[in-house]
Amino acid sequence: MMKKNRLMQLETVLTKAHSDYDKMLNAHAFFKMEDKMTDEDMVQDTFIKTWTYMVKRGKIETMKSFLYHVLDNLIIDEYRKRDFCN
């Protein structure tokens, strides 16, 4: 089990990343998807996936790049889902 200290450090890192990049990630997702509700959900999922990765001892060199990478993969998944349904 992860120590409380480590979880607090991770929480601080992710909270800072959220305040630094949330608006840019939402703008990026909106530009790609043009659906505000889906965009916000995807950005939220981006932070959830990032948290999960960090808790599993994943190392992130550059937070901004990592977040955009996760978000772009979610966007691709959404496009695939839409193509499959149509």
Biopython code that builds the backbone (N, CA, C, O; Angstrom):
import numpy as np
from Bio.PDB.StructureBuilder import StructureBuilder

atoms = [
    (1, "MET", "N", (0.839, -1.187, 0.000)),
    (1, "MET", "CA", (0.000, 0.000, 0.000)),
    (1, "MET", "C", (0.885, 1.253, 0.000)),
    (1, "MET", "O", (1.941, 1.294, 0.632)),
    (2, "MET", "N", (0.426, 2.252, -0.717)),
    (2, "MET", "CA", (1.187, 3.477, -0.849)),
    (2, "MET", "C", (1.092, 4.299, 0.442)),
    (2, "MET", "O", (0.043, 4.364, 1.084)),
    (3, "LYS", "N", (2.194, 4.909, 0.792)),
    (3, "LYS", "CA", (2.225, 5.728, 1.999)),
    (3, "LYS", "C", (1.424, 7.009, 1.802)),
    (3, "LYS", "O", (1.324, 7.544, 0.698)),
    (4, "LYS", "N", (0.861, 7.478, 2.899)),
    (4, "LYS", "CA", (0.032, 8.678, 2.875)),
    (4, "LYS", "C", (0.827, 9.880, 2.361)),
    (4, "LYS", "O", (0.294, 10.717, 1.633)),
    (5, "ASN", "N", (2.082, 9.957, 2.738)),
    (5, "ASN", "CA", (2.948, 11.045, 2.296)),
    (5, "ASN", "C", (3.059, 11.085, 0.773)),
    (5, "ASN", "O", (2.949, 12.144, 0.154)),
    (6, "ARG", "N", (3.277, 9.920, 0.189)),
    (6, "ARG", "CA", (3.410, 9.806, -1.272)),
    (6, "ARG", "C", (2.105, 10.210, -1.956)),
    (6, "ARG", "O", (2.134, 10.917, -2.964)),
    (7, "LEU", "N", (0.975, 9.777, -1.429)),
    (7, "LEU", "CA", (-0.314, 10.149, -2.008)),
    (7, "LEU", "C", (-0.541, 11.656, -1.950)),
    (7, "LEU", "O", (-1.086, 12.247, -2.882)),
    (8, "MET", "N", (-0.126, 12.263, -0.862)),
    (8, "MET", "CA", (-0.271, 13.717, -0.733)),
    (8, "MET", "C", (0.600, 14.451, -1.752)),
    (8, "MET", "O", (0.183, 15.468, -2.306)),
    (9, "GLN", "N", (1.809, 13.939, -2.000)),
    (9, "GLN", "CA", (2.686, 14.530, -3.005)),
    (9, "GLN", "C", (2.064, 14.419, -4.392)),
    (9, "GLN", "O", (2.065, 15.378, -5.164)),
    (10, "LEU", "N", (1.532, 13.237, -4.699)),
    (10, "LEU", "CA", (0.904, 13.033, -6.002)),
    (10, "LEU", "C", (-0.318, 13.930, -6.173)),
    (10, "LEU", "O", (-0.555, 14.483, -7.247)),
    (11, "GLU", "N", (-1.076, 14.061, -5.110)),
    (11, "GLU", "CA", (-2.263, 14.923, -5.157)),
    (11, "GLU", "C", (-1.871, 16.363, -5.446)),
    (11, "GLU", "O", (-2.533, 17.044, -6.229)),
    (12, "THR", "N", (-0.802, 16.827, -4.820)),
    (12, "THR", "CA", (-0.314, 18.183, -5.045)),
    (12, "THR", "C", (0.119, 18.376, -6.495)),
    (12, "THR", "O", (-0.201, 19.389, -7.117)),
    (13, "VAL", "N", (0.841, 17.406, -7.023)),
    (13, "VAL", "CA", (1.312, 17.474, -8.415)),
    (13, "VAL", "C", (0.130, 17.525, -9.377)),
    (13, "VAL", "O", (0.113, 18.346, -10.295)),
    (14, "LEU", "N", (-0.851, 16.660, -9.175)),
    (14, "LEU", "CA", (-1.988, 16.610, -10.087)),
    (14, "LEU", "C", (-2.888, 17.836, -9.933)),
    (14, "LEU", "O", (-3.453, 18.306, -10.921)),
    (15, "THR", "N", (-3.029, 18.352, -8.741)),
    (15, "THR", "CA", (-3.818, 19.569, -8.521)),
    (15, "THR", "C", (-3.185, 20.749, -9.250)),
    (15, "THR", "O", (-3.884, 21.556, -9.863)),
    (16, "LYS", "N", (-1.871, 20.842, -9.179)),
    (16, "LYS", "CA", (-1.159, 21.910, -9.897)),
    (16, "LYS", "C", (-1.320, 21.732, -11.401)),
    (16, "LYS", "O", (-1.559, 22.703, -12.119)),
    (17, "ALA", "N", (-1.190, 20.509, -11.878)),
    (17, "ALA", "CA", (-1.355, 20.242, -13.312)),
    (17, "ALA", "C", (-2.770, 20.627, -13.757)),
    (17, "ALA", "O", (-2.956, 21.192, -14.835)),
    (18, "HIS", "N", (-3.750, 20.321, -12.929)),
    (18, "HIS", "CA", (-5.133, 20.662, -13.265)),
    (18, "HIS", "C", (-5.299, 22.172, -13.381)),
    (18, "HIS", "O", (-5.911, 22.658, -14.332)),
    (19, "SER", "N", (-4.763, 22.912, -12.427)),
    (19, "SER", "CA", (-4.906, 24.373, -12.480)),
    (19, "SER", "C", (-4.101, 24.967, -13.641)),
    (19, "SER", "O", (-4.507, 25.979, -14.213)),
    (20, "ASP", "N", (-2.983, 24.360, -13.990)),
    (20, "ASP", "CA", (-2.137, 24.877, -15.069)),
    (20, "ASP", "C", (-2.669, 24.549, -16.460)),
    (20, "ASP", "O", (-2.540, 25.367, -17.370)),
    (21, "TYR", "N", (-3.263, 23.370, -16.646)),
    (21, "TYR", "CA", (-3.552, 22.877, -17.992)),
    (21, "TYR", "C", (-5.018, 22.606, -18.303)),
    (21, "TYR", "O", (-5.339, 22.299, -19.452)),
    (22, "ASP", "N", (-5.910, 22.704, -17.342)),
    (22, "ASP", "CA", (-7.311, 22.356, -17.565)),
    (22, "ASP", "C", (-7.935, 23.144, -18.715)),
    (22, "ASP", "O", (-8.563, 22.555, -19.595)),
    (23, "LYS", "N", (-7.773, 24.449, -18.717)),
    (23, "LYS", "CA", (-8.386, 25.282, -19.764)),
    (23, "LYS", "C", (-7.799, 24.973, -21.138)),
    (23, "LYS", "O", (-8.534, 24.915, -22.125)),
    (24, "MET", "N", (-6.495, 24.776, -21.212)),
    (24, "MET", "CA", (-5.862, 24.460, -22.501)),
    (24, "MET", "C", (-6.321, 23.103, -23.015)),
    (24, "MET", "O", (-6.565, 22.939, -24.211)),
    (25, "LEU", "N", (-6.438, 22.136, -22.119)),
    (25, "LEU", "CA", (-6.897, 20.807, -22.527)),
    (25, "LEU", "C", (-8.345, 20.858, -22.999)),
    (25, "LEU", "O", (-8.697, 20.203, -23.980)),
    (26, "ASN", "N", (-9.183, 21.623, -22.320)),
    (26, "ASN", "CA", (-10.569, 21.774, -22.755)),
    (26, "ASN", "C", (-10.649, 22.435, -24.129)),
    (26, "ASN", "O", (-11.447, 22.021, -24.970)),
    (27, "ALA", "N", (-9.838, 23.447, -24.359)),
    (27, "ALA", "CA", (-9.822, 24.113, -25.663)),
    (27, "ALA", "C", (-9.358, 23.147, -26.753)),
    (27, "ALA", "O", (-9.926, 23.121, -27.846)),
    (28, "HIS", "N", (-8.342, 22.366, -26.460)),
    (28, "HIS", "CA", (-7.826, 21.389, -27.410)),
    (28, "HIS", "C", (-8.897, 20.349, -27.744)),
    (28, "HIS", "O", (-9.108, 20.014, -28.910)),
    (29, "ALA", "N", (-9.559, 19.850, -26.723)),
    (29, "ALA", "CA", (-10.604, 18.837, -26.939)),
    (29, "ALA", "C", (-11.777, 19.434, -27.714)),
    (29, "ALA", "O", (-12.338, 18.773, -28.588)),
    (30, "PHE", "N", (-12.148, 20.661, -27.408)),
    (30, "PHE", "CA", (-13.253, 21.295, -28.127)),
    (30, "PHE", "C", (-12.904, 21.493, -29.595)),
    (30, "PHE", "O", (-13.743, 21.278, -30.470)),
    (31, "PHE", "N", (-11.675, 21.901, -29.865)),
    (31, "PHE", "CA", (-11.220, 22.086, -31.244)),
    (31, "PHE", "C", (-11.321, 20.778, -32.032)),
    (31, "PHE", "O", (-11.686, 20.781, -33.208)),
    (32, "LYS", "N", (-10.998, 19.670, -31.379)),
    (32, "LYS", "CA", (-11.014, 18.374, -32.051)),
    (32, "LYS", "C", (-12.416, 17.763, -32.146)),
    (32, "LYS", "O", (-12.747, 17.109, -33.135)),
    (33, "MET", "N", (-13.240, 17.981, -31.107)),
    (33, "MET", "CA", (-14.515, 17.263, -31.019)),
    (33, "MET", "C", (-15.743, 18.147, -31.273)),
    (33, "MET", "O", (-16.770, 17.647, -31.733)),
    (34, "GLU", "N", (-15.655, 19.427, -30.987)),
    (34, "GLU", "CA", (-16.755, 20.374, -31.156)),
    (34, "GLU", "C", (-18.019, 19.972, -30.393)),
    (34, "GLU", "O", (-19.134, 20.172, -30.875)),
    (35, "ASP", "N", (-17.835, 19.412, -29.213)),
    (35, "ASP", "CA", (-18.953, 19.008, -28.356)),
    (35, "ASP", "C", (-18.533, 19.261, -26.917)),
    (35, "ASP", "O", (-17.746, 18.502, -26.351)),
    (36, "LYS", "N", (-19.059, 20.328, -26.327)),
    (36, "LYS", "CA", (-18.595, 20.773, -25.007)),
    (36, "LYS", "C", (-18.746, 19.718, -23.913)),
    (36, "LYS", "O", (-17.849, 19.559, -23.085)),
    (37, "MET", "N", (-19.866, 18.996, -23.898)),
    (37, "MET", "CA", (-20.072, 17.976, -22.863)),
    (37, "MET", "C", (-19.059, 16.838, -22.999)),
    (37, "MET", "O", (-18.470, 16.404, -22.009)),
    (38, "THR", "N", (-18.865, 16.365, -24.208)),
    (38, "THR", "CA", (-17.888, 15.296, -24.444)),
    (38, "THR", "C", (-16.483, 15.778, -24.113)),
    (38, "THR", "O", (-15.687, 15.041, -23.531)),
    (39, "ASP", "N", (-16.185, 17.009, -24.485)),
    (39, "ASP", "CA", (-14.855, 17.574, -24.222)),
    (39, "ASP", "C", (-14.543, 17.584, -22.734)),
    (39, "ASP", "O", (-13.467, 17.157, -22.312)),
    (40, "GLU", "N", (-15.484, 18.070, -21.946)),
    (40, "GLU", "CA", (-15.260, 18.151, -20.505)),
    (40, "GLU", "C", (-15.097, 16.761, -19.896)),
    (40, "GLU", "O", (-14.263, 16.559, -19.014)),
    (41, "ASP", "N", (-15.891, 15.811, -20.367)),
    (41, "ASP", "CA", (-15.761, 14.432, -19.882)),
    (41, "ASP", "C", (-14.394, 13.853, -20.231)),
    (41, "ASP", "O", (-13.776, 13.165, -19.419)),
    (42, "MET", "N", (-13.931, 14.137, -21.442)),
    (42, "MET", "CA", (-12.642, 13.607, -21.872)),
    (42, "MET", "C", (-11.487, 14.199, -21.070)),
    (42, "MET", "O", (-10.533, 13.496, -20.736)),
    (43, "VAL", "N", (-11.572, 15.477, -20.765)),
    (43, "VAL", "CA", (-10.521, 16.112, -19.966)),
    (43, "VAL", "C", (-10.543, 15.538, -18.551)),
    (43, "VAL", "O", (-9.491, 15.279, -17.966)),
    (44, "GLN", "N", (-11.739, 15.342, -18.005)),
    (44, "GLN", "CA", (-11.841, 14.715, -16.681)),
    (44, "GLN", "C", (-11.243, 13.309, -16.700)),
    (44, "GLN", "O", (-10.510, 12.929, -15.787)),
    (45, "ASP", "N", (-11.558, 12.543, -17.738)),
    (45, "ASP", "CA", (-10.984, 11.196, -17.878)),
    (45, "ASP", "C", (-9.464, 11.245, -18.015)),
    (45, "ASP", "O", (-8.764, 10.347, -17.548)),
    (46, "THR", "N", (-8.966, 12.288, -18.651)),
    (46, "THR", "CA", (-7.517, 12.463, -18.787)),
    (46, "THR", "C", (-6.867, 12.560, -17.410)),
    (46, "THR", "O", (-5.848, 11.918, -17.155)),
    (47, "PHE", "N", (-7.448, 13.353, -16.533)),
    (47, "PHE", "CA", (-6.878, 13.511, -15.192)),
    (47, "PHE", "C", (-7.054, 12.240, -14.350)),
    (47, "PHE", "O", (-6.191, 11.912, -13.535)),
    (48, "ILE", "N", (-8.147, 11.539, -14.542)),
    (48, "ILE", "CA", (-8.349, 10.276, -13.815)),
    (48, "ILE", "C", (-7.319, 9.242, -14.261)),
    (48, "ILE", "O", (-6.728, 8.555, -13.428)),
    (49, "LYS", "N", (-7.101, 9.130, -15.568)),
    (49, "LYS", "CA", (-6.105, 8.178, -16.069)),
    (49, "LYS", "C", (-4.701, 8.558, -15.614)),
    (49, "LYS", "O", (-3.885, 7.689, -15.307)),
    (50, "THR", "N", (-4.429, 9.840, -15.574)),
    (50, "THR", "CA", (-3.118, 10.304, -15.110)),
    (50, "THR", "C", (-2.925, 9.968, -13.638)),
    (50, "THR", "O", (-1.852, 9.515, -13.241)),
    (51, "TRP", "N", (-3.947, 10.185, -12.831)),
    (51, "TRP", "CA", (-3.878, 9.843, -11.414)),
    (51, "TRP", "C", (-3.610, 8.345, -11.240)),
    (51, "TRP", "O", (-2.740, 7.951, -10.463)),
    (52, "THR", "N", (-4.351, 7.530, -11.956)),
    (52, "THR", "CA", (-4.186, 6.075, -11.864)),
    (52, "THR", "C", (-2.761, 5.675, -12.230)),
    (52, "THR", "O", (-2.149, 4.847, -11.555)),
    (53, "TYR", "N", (-2.240, 6.264, -13.297)),
    (53, "TYR", "CA", (-0.868, 5.974, -13.728)),
    (53, "TYR", "C", (0.140, 6.372, -12.647)),
    (53, "TYR", "O", (1.073, 5.621, -12.362)),
    (54, "MET", "N", (-0.043, 7.529, -12.057)),
    (54, "MET", "CA", (0.890, 8.006, -11.038)),
    (54, "MET", "C", (0.848, 7.127, -9.786)),
    (54, "MET", "O", (1.889, 6.836, -9.198)),
    (55, "VAL", "N", (-0.336, 6.709, -9.384)),
    (55, "VAL", "CA", (-0.479, 5.874, -8.191)),
    (55, "VAL", "C", (0.186, 4.513, -8.401)),
    (55, "VAL", "O", (0.692, 3.909, -7.456)),
    (56, "LYS", "N", (0.179, 4.039, -9.644)),
    (56, "LYS", "CA", (0.817, 2.756, -9.949)),
    (56, "LYS", "C", (2.321, 2.909, -10.142)),
    (56, "LYS", "O", (2.976, 2.041, -10.718)),
    (57, "ARG", "N", (2.856, 4.020, -9.654)),
    (57, "ARG", "CA", (4.297, 4.298, -9.694)),
    (57, "ARG", "C", (4.807, 4.631, -11.094)),
    (57, "ARG", "O", (5.994, 4.473, -11.379)),
    (58, "GLY", "N", (3.925, 5.082, -11.953)),
    (58, "GLY", "CA", (4.357, 5.520, -13.271)),
    (58, "GLY", "C", (5.126, 6.826, -13.154)),
    (58, "GLY", "O", (4.803, 7.681, -12.329)),
    (59, "LYS", "N", (6.132, 6.966, -13.976)),
    (59, "LYS", "CA", (6.952, 8.172, -13.936)),
    (59, "LYS", "C", (6.564, 9.070, -15.103)),
    (59, "LYS", "O", (6.485, 8.624, -16.248)),
    (60, "ILE", "N", (6.325, 10.332, -14.799)),
    (60, "ILE", "CA", (5.953, 11.309, -15.819)),
    (60, "ILE", "C", (7.060, 12.353, -15.886)),
    (60, "ILE", "O", (7.296, 13.087, -14.926)),
    (61, "GLU", "N", (7.730, 12.411, -17.023)),
    (61, "GLU", "CA", (8.830, 13.372, -17.198)),
    (61, "GLU", "C", (8.288, 14.791, -17.389)),
    (61, "GLU", "O", (8.721, 15.728, -16.719)),
    (62, "THR", "N", (7.337, 14.931, -18.313)),
    (62, "THR", "CA", (6.765, 16.237, -18.615)),
    (62, "THR", "C", (5.248, 16.121, -18.526)),
    (62, "THR", "O", (4.619, 15.481, -19.369)),
    (63, "MET", "N", (4.667, 16.735, -17.514)),
    (63, "MET", "CA", (3.233, 16.585, -17.252)),
    (63, "MET", "C", (2.389, 17.071, -18.427)),
    (63, "MET", "O", (1.439, 16.394, -18.817)),
    (64, "LYS", "N", (2.713, 18.217, -18.991)),
    (64, "LYS", "CA", (1.919, 18.772, -20.091)),
    (64, "LYS", "C", (1.875, 17.805, -21.273)),
    (64, "LYS", "O", (0.806, 17.544, -21.824)),
    (65, "SER", "N", (3.014, 17.285, -21.654)),
    (65, "SER", "CA", (3.070, 16.338, -22.772)),
    (65, "SER", "C", (2.282, 15.080, -22.466)),
    (65, "SER", "O", (1.569, 14.558, -23.323)),
    (66, "PHE", "N", (2.411, 14.601, -21.249)),
    (66, "PHE", "CA", (1.700, 13.385, -20.844)),
    (66, "PHE", "C", (0.191, 13.605, -20.924)),
    (66, "PHE", "O", (-0.527, 12.758, -21.455)),
    (67, "LEU", "N", (-0.292, 14.722, -20.409)),
    (67, "LEU", "CA", (-1.724, 15.009, -20.421)),
    (67, "LEU", "C", (-2.263, 15.106, -21.849)),
    (67, "LEU", "O", (-3.323, 14.559, -22.153)),
    (68, "TYR", "N", (-1.540, 15.792, -22.713)),
    (68, "TYR", "CA", (-1.985, 15.900, -24.107)),
    (68, "TYR", "C", (-1.969, 14.536, -24.800)),
    (68, "TYR", "O", (-2.845, 14.242, -25.615)),
    (69, "HIS", "N", (-1.001, 13.725, -24.486)),
    (69, "HIS", "CA", (-0.924, 12.381, -25.067)),
    (69, "HIS", "C", (-2.138, 11.546, -24.651)),
    (69, "HIS", "O", (-2.758, 10.892, -25.490)),
    (70, "VAL", "N", (-2.471, 11.567, -23.381)),
    (70, "VAL", "CA", (-3.633, 10.826, -22.879)),
    (70, "VAL", "C", (-4.906, 11.361, -23.524)),
    (70, "VAL", "O", (-5.742, 10.583, -23.982)),
    (71, "LEU", "N", (-5.060, 12.676, -23.562)),
    (71, "LEU", "CA", (-6.255, 13.286, -24.149)),
    (71, "LEU", "C", (-6.378, 12.943, -25.632)),
    (71, "LEU", "O", (-7.468, 12.610, -26.099)),
    (72, "ASP", "N", (-5.284, 13.020, -26.372)),
    (72, "ASP", "CA", (-5.341, 12.682, -27.795)),
    (72, "ASP", "C", (-5.751, 11.225, -28.004)),
    (72, "ASP", "O", (-6.497, 10.919, -28.934)),
    (73, "ASN", "N", (-5.275, 10.337, -27.157)),
    (73, "ASN", "CA", (-5.695, 8.938, -27.264)),
    (73, "ASN", "C", (-7.186, 8.778, -26.972)),
    (73, "ASN", "O", (-7.859, 7.975, -27.618)),
    (74, "LEU", "N", (-7.704, 9.525, -26.016)),
    (74, "LEU", "CA", (-9.139, 9.484, -25.724)),
    (74, "LEU", "C", (-9.951, 10.032, -26.901)),
    (74, "LEU", "O", (-11.019, 9.508, -27.220)),
    (75, "ILE", "N", (-9.449, 11.074, -27.535)),
    (75, "ILE", "CA", (-10.122, 11.634, -28.714)),
    (75, "ILE", "C", (-10.162, 10.610, -29.843)),
    (75, "ILE", "O", (-11.195, 10.435, -30.490)),
    (76, "ILE", "N", (-9.048, 9.940, -30.077)),
    (76, "ILE", "CA", (-9.002, 8.897, -31.110)),
    (76, "ILE", "C", (-9.990, 7.784, -30.786)),
    (76, "ILE", "O", (-10.705, 7.310, -31.668)),
    (77, "ASP", "N", (-10.031, 7.370, -29.533)),
    (77, "ASP", "CA", (-10.987, 6.336, -29.129)),
    (77, "ASP", "C", (-12.425, 6.780, -29.399)),
    (77, "ASP", "O", (-13.250, 5.984, -29.846)),
    (78, "GLU", "N", (-12.719, 8.040, -29.128)),
    (78, "GLU", "CA", (-14.077, 8.564, -29.348)),
    (78, "GLU", "C", (-14.417, 8.574, -30.840)),
    (78, "GLU", "O", (-15.529, 8.213, -31.225)),
    (79, "TYR", "N", (-13.469, 8.985, -31.674)),
    (79, "TYR", "CA", (-13.692, 8.940, -33.125)),
    (79, "TYR", "C", (-13.967, 7.511, -33.594)),
    (79, "TYR", "O", (-14.871, 7.274, -34.395)),
    (80, "ARG", "N", (-13.193, 6.580, -33.095)),
    (80, "ARG", "CA", (-13.395, 5.171, -33.466)),
    (80, "ARG", "C", (-14.770, 4.684, -33.027)),
    (80, "ARG", "O", (-15.454, 3.979, -33.770)),
    (81, "LYS", "N", (-15.171, 5.062, -31.816)),
    (81, "LYS", "CA", (-16.471, 4.663, -31.290)),
    (81, "LYS", "C", (-17.593, 5.222, -32.171)),
    (81, "LYS", "O", (-18.566, 4.525, -32.458)),
    (82, "ARG", "N", (-17.456, 6.467, -32.592)),
    (82, "ARG", "CA", (-18.467, 7.098, -33.423)),
    (82, "ARG", "C", (-18.529, 6.460, -34.805)),
    (82, "ARG", "O", (-19.615, 6.262, -35.351)),
    (83, "ASP", "N", (-17.374, 6.140, -35.371)),
    (83, "ASP", "CA", (-17.346, 5.476, -36.676)),
    (83, "ASP", "C", (-17.980, 4.096, -36.598)),
    (83, "ASP", "O", (-18.683, 3.679, -37.518)),
    (84, "PHE", "N", (-17.737, 3.405, -35.527)),
    (84, "PHE", "CA", (-18.281, 2.052, -35.360)),
    (84, "PHE", "C", (-19.804, 2.108, -35.235)),
    (84, "PHE", "O", (-20.504, 1.245, -35.766)),
    (85, "CYS", "N", (-20.306, 3.104, -34.547)),
    (85, "CYS", "CA", (-21.767, 3.220, -34.348)),
    (85, "CYS", "C", (-22.480, 3.673, -35.605)),
    (85, "CYS", "O", (-23.667, 3.394, -35.771)),
    (86, "ASN", "N", (-21.798, 4.352, -36.476)),
    (86, "ASN", "CA", (-22.440, 4.860, -37.710)),
    (86, "ASN", "C", (-22.351, 3.887, -38.782)),
    (86, "ASN", "O", (-22.834, 4.140, -39.886)),
]
sb = StructureBuilder()
sb.init_structure("model")
sb.init_model(0)
sb.init_chain("A")
sb.init_seg("    ")
for serial, (resi, resn, name, xyz) in enumerate(atoms, 1):
    if name == "N":
        sb.init_residue(resn, " ", resi, " ")
    sb.init_atom(name, np.array(xyz, "f"), 0.0, 1.0, " ", f" {name:<3s}", serial, name[0])
structure = sb.get_structure()
